[in-house]
Amino acid sequence: MKYVISCCVVAITLGLVQPLTINTCNCSQPIVKGTIDLEDPEYCSHPEPIEAPRKIYYKLLTKNREPITWEGYACTQWLSTKEISTNFLLSHDTVFKKQILKVSAGECWATAQYPHTCVTSPMVKDGKTYRYLQEPEGEGYWMTTQAYTTKNCVTQIIQLSKECHECPVMSPFGILANSSTIEFSNHNDLTIVWKAPDPKEPTCDINIVFQGKGNLTKGQKQSRIEDNVAQLEIIIATNKTKICTNDTVYPVIGLPDTFINVEEVTKRKNREAFNPPSYYGKIQPTGNLRYCLSVTQNQTLELLHCNQSSSYEEYPKKDFAYVNGKLRILGTTTCVTPSSTQSCNEDGDQPIKWRYDLLNRQFASLYSPFCLTAFFGDRTI
């Protein structure tokens, strides 16, 4: 409904001597100042549903390319000098000096790679830092000045990242390089070296960011998903589209490159009795999506940062395949069991089948009271 705002002005002019004059406007010719549209905007309207709401499982997918991350090394080296001047009365005057050295890329790599030596002295590892720290030692002699010098080295493992292979290299100290071929940089007293990452780009960058259970109400032009548990209301288009994951999904209205994959509750229940649902990708704990379930080199499960570099050939491994009740490390024939990892072909006495509990979002063993658990600091999750 639209209304037209018009005005009709009555002006009264009073004069001390002149007669009373009243000016009026022609109200049949209003002056239009603007319009007020009292109708609901289209995105707020909820058209009449064409069928009754029904319960569904849904997955929210979006285009979310993770940054490329890998390790680099930040090196600093200096000379520590102890200078002792001794006079006629054997009185000693001791002065300590420190001189920062300019470190070349080759010298930095010598401390970063095995056997990690500072000149010829072995370095000690403490967490992500290799260091050799030694104060100079020596004595003063009568009527002379003696100087004793030692070289100290500290090399720290740092995380580097970039949004794409042609993008600038980012570090905790800021941008290091704008070219993908450069493999070292100087920042203040630090020399930073790294190996350029593999330029291989992912074939599909659409990932699952959330999944849940709700009610789907279909309309003529748009449909609505209501998830009371997560307190979400998602408006989706009625026309389906196929994405690079080979899934046929509904686009989310108002959010580019965001989709909803819908699955009927009844169909899933019938299928799960014989063939559990399939899933490919990373497993992340609810409420902390920065971490991913990872299998380390000693075959233990840990929650590690999702951006930590990994591949099929290297540990940690973060990509899993859940097919027919088996949770397998993607690209391998190794399966995750309630207590260890083993070949997927060896059922033996150790059952390796899991049931995915969507309500509690847990992987539970089919034949024991175990739930999939990973170490996170001093606690498990």
GUMISE-120792 format. One line per field, with one value per residue (C-alpha): residue number from 1; residue in one letter; z, y, x. Coordinates in Angstrom, 2 decimals, decimal comma. Layout:
% residues N
pos NUM | ...
code a | ...
Z Z | ...
Y Y | ...
X X | ...
***
This chain:
% residues 381
pos 1 | 2 | 3 | 4 | 5 | 6 | 7 | 8 | 9 | 10 | 11 | 12 | 13 | 14 | 15 | 16 | 17 | 18 | 19 | 20 | 21 | 22 | 23 | 24 | 25 | 26 | 27 | 28 | 29 | 30 | 31 | 32 | 33 | 34 | 35 | 36 | 37 | 38 | 39 | 40 | 41 | 42 | 43 | 44 | 45 | 46 | 47 | 48 | 49 | 50 | 51 | 52 | 53 | 54 | 55 | 56 | 57 | 58 | 59 | 60 | 61 | 62 | 63 | 64 | 65 | 66 | 67 | 68 | 69 | 70 | 71 | 72 | 73 | 74 | 75 | 76 | 77 | 78 | 79 | 80 | 81 | 82 | 83 | 84 | 85 | 86 | 87 | 88 | 89 | 90 | 91 | 92 | 93 | 94 | 95 | 96 | 97 | 98 | 99 | 100 | 101 | 102 | 103 | 104 | 105 | 106 | 107 | 108 | 109 | 110 | 111 | 112 | 113 | 114 | 115 | 116 | 117 | 118 | 119 | 120 | 121 | 122 | 123 | 124 | 125 | 126 | 127 | 128 | 129 | 130 | 131 | 132 | 133 | 134 | 135 | 136 | 137 | 138 | 139 | 140 | 141 | 142 | 143 | 144 | 145 | 146 | 147 | 148 | 149 | 150 | 151 | 152 | 153 | 154 | 155 | 156 | 157 | 158 | 159 | 160 | 161 | 162 | 163 | 164 | 165 | 166 | 167 | 168 | 169 | 170 | 171 | 172 | 173 | 174 | 175 | 176 | 177 | 178 | 179 | 180 | 181 | 182 | 183 | 184 | 185 | 186 | 187 | 188 | 189 | 190 | 191 | 192 | 193 | 194 | 195 | 196 | 197 | 198 | 199 | 200 | 201 | 202 | 203 | 204 | 205 | 206 | 207 | 208 | 209 | 210 | 211 | 212 | 213 | 214 | 215 | 216 | 217 | 218 | 219 | 220 | 221 | 222 | 223 | 224 | 225 | 226 | 227 | 228 | 229 | 230 | 231 | 232 | 233 | 234 | 235 | 236 | 237 | 238 | 239 | 240 | 241 | 242 | 243 | 244 | 245 | 246 | 247 | 248 | 249 | 250 | 251 | 252 | 253 | 254 | 255 | 256 | 257 | 258 | 259 | 260 | 261 | 262 | 263 | 264 | 265 | 266 | 267 | 268 | 269 | 270 | 271 | 272 | 273 | 274 | 275 | 276 | 277 | 278 | 279 | 280 | 281 | 282 | 283 | 284 | 285 | 286 | 287 | 288 | 289 | 290 | 291 | 292 | 293 | 294 | 295 | 296 | 297 | 298 | 299 | 300 | 301 | 302 | 303 | 304 | 305 | 306 | 307 | 308 | 309 | 310 | 311 | 312 | 313 | 314 | 315 | 316 | 317 | 318 | 319 | 320 | 321 | 322 | 323 | 324 | 325 | 326 | 327 | 328 | 329 | 330 | 331 | 332 | 333 | 334 | 335 | 336 | 337 | 338 | 339 | 340 | 341 | 342 | 343 | 344 | 345 | 346 | 347 | 348 | 349 | 350 | 351 | 352 | 353 | 354 | 355 | 356 | 357 | 358 | 359 | 360 | 361 | 362 | 363 | 364 | 365 | 366 | 367 | 368 | 369 | 370 | 371 | 372 | 373 | 374 | 375 | 376 | 377 | 378 | 379 | 380 | 381
code m | k | y | v | i | s | c | c | v | v | a | i | t | l | g | l | v | q | p | l | t | i | n | t | c | n | c | s | q | p | i | v | k | g | t | i | d | l | e | d | p | e | y | c | s | h | p | e | p | i | e | a | p | r | k | i | y | y | k | l | l | t | k | n | r | e | p | i | t | w | e | g | y | a | c | t | q | w | l | s | t | k | e | i | s | t | n | f | l | l | s | h | d | t | v | f | k | k | q | i | l | k | v | s | a | g | e | c | w | a | t | a | q | y | p | h | t | c | v | t | s | p | m | v | k | d | g | k | t | y | r | y | l | q | e | p | e | g | e | g | y | w | m | t | t | q | a | y | t | t | k | n | c | v | t | q | i | i | q | l | s | k | e | c | h | e | c | p | v | m | s | p | f | g | i | l | a | n | s | s | t | i | e | f | s | n | h | n | d | l | t | i | v | w | k | a | p | d | p | k | e | p | t | c | d | i | n | i | v | f | q | g | k | g | n | l | t | k | g | q | k | q | s | r | i | e | d | n | v | a | q | l | e | i | i | i | a | t | n | k | t | k | i | c | t | n | d | t | v | y | p | v | i | g | l | p | d | t | f | i | n | v | e | e | v | t | k | r | k | n | r | e | a | f | n | p | p | s | y | y | g | k | i | q | p | t | g | n | l | r | y | c | l | s | v | t | q | n | q | t | l | e | l | l | h | c | n | q | s | s | s | y | e | e | y | p | k | k | d | f | a | y | v | n | g | k | l | r | i | l | g | t | t | t | c | v | t | p | s | s | t | q | s | c | n | e | d | g | d | q | p | i | k | w | r | y | d | l | l | n | r | q | f | a | s | l | y | s | p | f | c | l | t | a | f | f | g | d | r | t | i
Z 0,00 | -1,00 | 0,35 | -1,12 | 1,28 | 0,28 | 2,01 | 2,01 | 3,41 | 4,89 | 5,42 | 7,56 | 7,30 | 9,83 | 9,21 | 11,53 | 8,93 | 5,95 | 5,92 | 6,85 | 4,01 | 3,90 | 1,34 | 0,56 | -1,73 | -4,19 | -2,38 | -5,61 | -6,80 | -3,91 | -3,86 | -3,70 | -1,08 | -1,10 | -0,76 | 2,09 | 1,12 | 3,93 | 2,28 | 3,76 | 1,78 | -0,25 | 1,89 | 5,05 | 3,60 | 4,17 | 1,27 | 1,87 | 2,06 | -0,65 | 1,72 | 5,43 | 7,17 | 7,38 | 9,41 | 7,61 | 8,16 | 6,50 | 5,82 | 5,33 | 2,71 | 1,65 | -0,47 | 2,09 | 0,73 | 3,58 | 3,39 | 2,36 | 5,44 | 5,95 | 8,24 | 8,06 | 10,27 | 11,91 | 12,84 | 14,92 | 15,90 | 17,98 | 19,53 | 23,30 | 24,39 | 27,85 | 28,09 | 31,23 | 31,88 | 34,73 | 36,22 | 38,19 | 41,45 | 39,90 | 39,95 | 37,22 | 35,16 | 33,31 | 30,45 | 28,63 | 25,04 | 22,58 | 18,79 | 16,53 | 13,41 | 9,92 | 9,12 | 5,55 | 4,25 | 4,16 | 7,76 | 8,83 | 7,04 | 8,78 | 12,16 | 10,94 | 9,39 | 10,93 | 12,76 | 13,91 | 14,78 | 15,69 | 13,86 | 15,27 | 18,56 | 18,75 | 19,44 | 21,97 | 20,99 | 23,30 | 21,84 | 18,45 | 19,19 | 18,60 | 20,63 | 21,58 | 24,38 | 25,95 | 27,86 | 27,27 | 30,01 | 30,84 | 33,35 | 33,44 | 33,54 | 35,10 | 33,07 | 30,08 | 28,47 | 27,66 | 25,41 | 25,19 | 22,58 | 21,93 | 19,17 | 20,14 | 17,85 | 18,19 | 15,45 | 15,85 | 13,77 | 12,65 | 10,63 | 7,25 | 5,17 | 2,03 | 0,55 | -2,86 | -4,54 | -6,12 | -2,95 | -0,52 | 2,09 | 5,56 | 8,87 | 12,53 | 11,61 | 8,64 | 4,87 | 4,00 | 0,20 | -2,71 | -5,04 | -4,89 | -5,92 | -3,01 | -0,12 | 2,41 | 3,96 | 6,52 | 9,27 | 11,70 | 13,29 | 11,98 | 8,86 | 7,80 | 5,39 | 3,99 | 1,19 | -1,25 | -0,84 | -3,52 | -6,09 | -6,47 | -6,08 | -4,57 | -7,14 | -4,96 | -2,17 | -0,96 | 2,55 | 5,20 | 7,91 | 9,87 | 9,95 | 11,95 | 12,03 | 11,43 | 9,69 | 5,98 | 4,79 | 1,01 | -0,75 | -4,35 | -4,78 | -1,67 | 1,16 | 4,81 | 7,17 | 10,91 | 13,37 | 16,90 | 18,57 | 16,78 | 16,65 | 12,90 | 10,15 | 6,64 | 3,48 | 0,43 | -3,24 | -4,54 | -7,56 | -7,00 | -8,40 | -8,66 | -7,10 | -7,43 | -4,67 | -7,01 | -4,51 | -5,66 | -3,27 | -2,67 | -2,88 | 0,27 | -0,59 | 0,24 | 0,79 | -2,30 | -2,73 | 0,17 | -0,17 | 1,79 | 1,29 | 2,49 | 3,45 | 4,61 | 8,16 | 7,21 | 4,30 | 6,43 | 9,19 | 6,70 | 5,02 | 8,21 | 9,25 | 6,29 | 4,92 | 7,20 | 5,65 | 3,86 | 4,74 | 3,35 | 4,88 | 8,22 | 11,63 | 13,90 | 17,52 | 18,14 | 19,30 | 18,27 | 14,48 | 14,40 | 15,35 | 13,41 | 14,45 | 13,39 | 13,34 | 14,32 | 13,21 | 16,32 | 15,41 | 18,18 | 17,81 | 18,62 | 17,96 | 15,92 | 14,22 | 10,90 | 9,07 | 9,97 | 6,79 | 5,89 | 2,84 | 2,04 | 2,38 | 5,64 | 9,17 | 10,73 | 8,65 | 8,96 | 6,15 | 6,82 | 4,93 | 6,78 | 4,65 | 5,69 | 9,34 | 8,93 | 9,69 | 7,33 | 6,87 | 3,43 | 0,77 | 2,87 | 3,94 | 7,64 | 9,82 | 13,20 | 15,93 | 19,52 | 20,78 | 17,82 | 14,05 | 11,95 | 8,45 | 7,28 | 6,09 | 9,55 | 11,54 | 13,91 | 17,58 | 17,38 | 15,84 | 13,67 | 12,87 | 14,08 | 14,28 | 13,75 | 16,33 | 14,65 | 17,70 | 19,98 | 17,09 | 18,16 | 16,54 | 18,79 | 18,47 | 17,28 | 19,64 | 22,70 | 24,85 | 23,25 | 21,66 | 19,33 | 21,59 | 20,97 | 23,33 | 23,60 | 25,94 | 29,38 | 28,60 | 26,07 | 23,76
Y 0,00 | 3,37 | 6,79 | 10,16 | 12,87 | 16,30 | 19,60 | 22,50 | 25,71 | 28,50 | 31,70 | 34,55 | 37,92 | 40,61 | 44,22 | 47,15 | 49,33 | 47,13 | 45,01 | 41,29 | 39,11 | 35,31 | 33,30 | 29,78 | 27,02 | 24,93 | 21,61 | 19,97 | 20,31 | 18,94 | 19,21 | 15,68 | 15,46 | 11,66 | 8,25 | 5,76 | 2,08 | 0,19 | -3,21 | -5,77 | -6,14 | -9,32 | -10,90 | -10,49 | -12,04 | -15,70 | -16,96 | -19,59 | -23,00 | -25,48 | -28,45 | -29,18 | -28,78 | -31,94 | -32,95 | -33,06 | -33,33 | -30,53 | -29,53 | -25,93 | -25,67 | -22,59 | -21,58 | -21,45 | -21,81 | -22,27 | -20,31 | -22,14 | -22,68 | -24,11 | -23,76 | -21,33 | -20,52 | -17,22 | -16,96 | -14,51 | -14,71 | -12,51 | -12,35 | -12,15 | -10,62 | -10,49 | -7,94 | -7,93 | -5,17 | -5,78 | -3,05 | -3,08 | -3,81 | -6,82 | -4,96 | -6,24 | -4,14 | -6,42 | -5,24 | -7,39 | -6,55 | -7,88 | -7,55 | -8,55 | -10,37 | -10,21 | -13,78 | -15,07 | -17,48 | -20,30 | -19,68 | -19,71 | -23,01 | -24,51 | -23,97 | -24,93 | -28,28 | -31,39 | -31,57 | -28,01 | -26,53 | -23,03 | -23,01 | -26,39 | -26,39 | -28,52 | -26,61 | -27,67 | -27,91 | -26,39 | -26,69 | -24,96 | -23,23 | -24,38 | -22,47 | -22,40 | -19,90 | -19,65 | -16,80 | -16,30 | -17,52 | -16,47 | -14,72 | -11,46 | -11,22 | -8,60 | -5,41 | -6,75 | -6,57 | -9,97 | -10,46 | -13,69 | -14,13 | -16,76 | -16,97 | -17,53 | -18,77 | -18,94 | -20,40 | -20,55 | -22,47 | -20,08 | -20,53 | -18,82 | -18,46 | -16,93 | -16,81 | -18,12 | -19,20 | -15,80 | -13,90 | -12,28 | -14,45 | -13,59 | -14,20 | -13,21 | -10,19 | -9,07 | -9,46 | -11,08 | -11,33 | -10,54 | -13,19 | -16,94 | -17,64 | -15,79 | -18,07 | -15,74 | -12,32 | -10,00 | -8,40 | -6,16 | -8,47 | -11,63 | -13,67 | -15,76 | -18,69 | -21,13 | -23,58 | -22,50 | -24,68 | -26,98 | -24,81 | -27,39 | -25,77 | -27,61 | -28,83 | -27,87 | -25,29 | -25,81 | -27,27 | -28,21 | -25,54 | -26,72 | -29,53 | -30,09 | -31,16 | -28,96 | -28,45 | -27,64 | -25,57 | -25,35 | -22,29 | -21,25 | -19,03 | -19,83 | -22,35 | -22,04 | -24,27 | -23,78 | -25,31 | -24,69 | -26,28 | -24,06 | -21,15 | -20,77 | -19,82 | -20,28 | -19,08 | -21,17 | -21,14 | -23,81 | -24,63 | -27,07 | -26,74 | -29,05 | -27,99 | -29,18 | -31,79 | -33,49 | -32,76 | -31,40 | -28,58 | -25,54 | -22,08 | -19,95 | -16,65 | -13,60 | -15,48 | -16,00 | -19,38 | -20,84 | -23,93 | -26,34 | -30,09 | -31,60 | -35,22 | -36,70 | -38,10 | -41,19 | -42,05 | -41,70 | -43,92 | -46,66 | -46,45 | -46,30 | -49,72 | -51,21 | -48,61 | -45,75 | -42,28 | -41,37 | -38,36 | -37,06 | -34,31 | -32,94 | -33,69 | -30,65 | -30,38 | -28,48 | -24,94 | -24,87 | -25,05 | -23,86 | -27,37 | -30,62 | -34,26 | -35,43 | -38,69 | -38,07 | -39,98 | -42,19 | -43,13 | -41,14 | -38,90 | -35,22 | -31,94 | -29,77 | -26,41 | -26,94 | -24,63 | -26,72 | -28,00 | -31,64 | -33,89 | -37,52 | -38,37 | -36,46 | -36,39 | -35,14 | -36,43 | -34,52 | -35,83 | -38,82 | -40,91 | -42,36 | -45,15 | -48,23 | -47,56 | -47,40 | -44,23 | -44,32 | -41,90 | -40,47 | -41,72 | -44,70 | -48,14 | -47,28 | -47,14 | -45,50 | -47,92 | -47,16 | -47,68 | -47,48 | -47,33 | -50,47 | -51,77 | -51,48 | -55,09 | -56,50 | -56,81 | -59,45 | -59,04 | -55,25 | -53,94 | -50,88 | -49,87 | -46,59 | -45,14 | -41,40 | -39,96 | -36,80 | -35,59 | -35,62 | -35,17 | -38,10 | -41,09 | -44,04 | -47,62 | -50,09 | -52,85 | -51,02 | -47,94 | -46,00 | -42,54 | -40,99 | -38,87 | -36,75 | -35,15 | -31,35 | -29,94 | -31,46 | -32,65 | -34,77 | -33,85
X 0,00 | 1,47 | 0,52 | 1,33 | 2,37 | 1,09 | 1,05 | -1,29 | 0,15 | -1,88 | 0,06 | -1,27 | 0,34 | -0,44 | 0,38 | 0,04 | -1,65 | -2,52 | -5,68 | -5,63 | -4,33 | -4,78 | -2,74 | -3,93 | -2,71 | -4,68 | -5,21 | -6,31 | -2,71 | -0,61 | 3,17 | 4,66 | 7,43 | 8,03 | 6,41 | 6,09 | 5,99 | 4,26 | 4,60 | 7,04 | 10,27 | 10,46 | 13,21 | 11,07 | 7,93 | 7,23 | 5,10 | 2,50 | 4,19 | 3,32 | 3,73 | 3,92 | 7,33 | 9,38 | 12,43 | 15,78 | 19,49 | 21,40 | 24,99 | 26,08 | 28,84 | 30,75 | 33,71 | 36,48 | 39,99 | 42,40 | 45,66 | 48,82 | 50,97 | 54,44 | 57,45 | 60,34 | 63,31 | 64,24 | 67,93 | 69,90 | 73,59 | 75,89 | 79,35 | 79,70 | 83,02 | 84,58 | 87,42 | 89,63 | 92,15 | 94,65 | 96,88 | 100,12 | 98,29 | 96,46 | 93,17 | 90,86 | 88,46 | 85,97 | 83,74 | 81,13 | 80,18 | 77,63 | 77,89 | 74,97 | 76,12 | 74,65 | 73,61 | 73,56 | 70,91 | 73,50 | 74,57 | 70,92 | 70,26 | 73,34 | 71,67 | 68,18 | 69,12 | 70,65 | 73,03 | 72,07 | 75,45 | 76,58 | 79,92 | 81,07 | 79,16 | 75,97 | 72,76 | 70,11 | 66,43 | 63,83 | 60,33 | 60,50 | 63,82 | 67,39 | 69,97 | 73,61 | 74,27 | 77,72 | 79,30 | 83,07 | 85,37 | 88,93 | 91,19 | 93,08 | 96,88 | 99,16 | 99,57 | 97,62 | 94,19 | 92,72 | 89,64 | 87,63 | 84,88 | 82,18 | 79,57 | 75,91 | 73,16 | 69,36 | 67,11 | 63,35 | 60,81 | 58,05 | 54,87 | 54,61 | 51,46 | 50,01 | 46,52 | 47,62 | 50,85 | 51,37 | 50,42 | 52,91 | 54,60 | 53,25 | 55,02 | 54,63 | 56,79 | 54,68 | 55,17 | 58,51 | 58,40 | 56,08 | 57,51 | 56,91 | 60,55 | 62,23 | 63,24 | 64,88 | 64,39 | 65,99 | 63,93 | 65,81 | 68,43 | 66,76 | 67,47 | 64,45 | 64,74 | 62,18 | 61,50 | 58,78 | 55,65 | 54,26 | 52,40 | 49,64 | 46,21 | 43,21 | 40,69 | 37,72 | 37,64 | 34,08 | 34,00 | 31,43 | 31,36 | 28,32 | 25,77 | 22,64 | 19,01 | 15,97 | 12,63 | 12,36 | 9,38 | 9,12 | 7,67 | 7,08 | 10,15 | 12,16 | 12,27 | 13,18 | 15,20 | 14,67 | 17,13 | 15,84 | 18,87 | 21,41 | 18,90 | 19,34 | 16,92 | 18,29 | 16,50 | 17,37 | 16,41 | 14,06 | 16,23 | 19,10 | 22,61 | 25,63 | 28,95 | 32,56 | 32,09 | 29,58 | 26,79 | 23,44 | 22,61 | 20,38 | 21,99 | 21,58 | 19,86 | 21,95 | 25,24 | 27,43 | 29,14 | 27,16 | 24,97 | 22,78 | 22,84 | 19,56 | 18,92 | 15,63 | 15,57 | 13,55 | 15,84 | 18,94 | 17,53 | 16,66 | 20,04 | 22,12 | 20,85 | 22,74 | 25,17 | 26,27 | 26,66 | 29,87 | 32,03 | 35,30 | 37,40 | 38,53 | 36,99 | 36,75 | 35,54 | 32,31 | 33,02 | 36,70 | 36,91 | 40,52 | 41,66 | 41,40 | 41,64 | 45,12 | 47,04 | 50,66 | 53,74 | 53,61 | 50,00 | 48,29 | 45,26 | 45,76 | 43,96 | 46,32 | 45,83 | 44,05 | 46,47 | 49,52 | 51,10 | 50,53 | 50,16 | 49,40 | 53,11 | 53,75 | 52,42 | 50,26 | 47,37 | 44,09 | 41,87 | 39,62 | 37,09 | 34,08 | 32,63 | 30,67 | 31,34 | 35,13 | 37,08 | 40,06 | 42,97 | 42,27 | 44,68 | 45,83 | 44,62 | 44,98 | 41,86 | 41,31 | 40,17 | 39,07 | 42,64 | 45,03 | 45,40 | 45,64 | 45,16 | 41,56 | 41,68 | 42,52 | 39,32 | 40,73 | 39,84 | 39,87 | 36,62 | 37,17 | 33,59 | 32,13 | 28,63 | 28,21 | 25,80 | 24,52 | 22,56 | 25,62 | 28,07 | 30,23 | 31,88 | 30,97 | 32,22 | 29,60 | 30,76 | 32,13 | 31,43 | 34,31 | 33,93 | 36,48 | 38,73 | 41,83 | 44,32 | 44,06 | 46,69 | 46,13 | 42,64 | 40,82 | 37,99
***
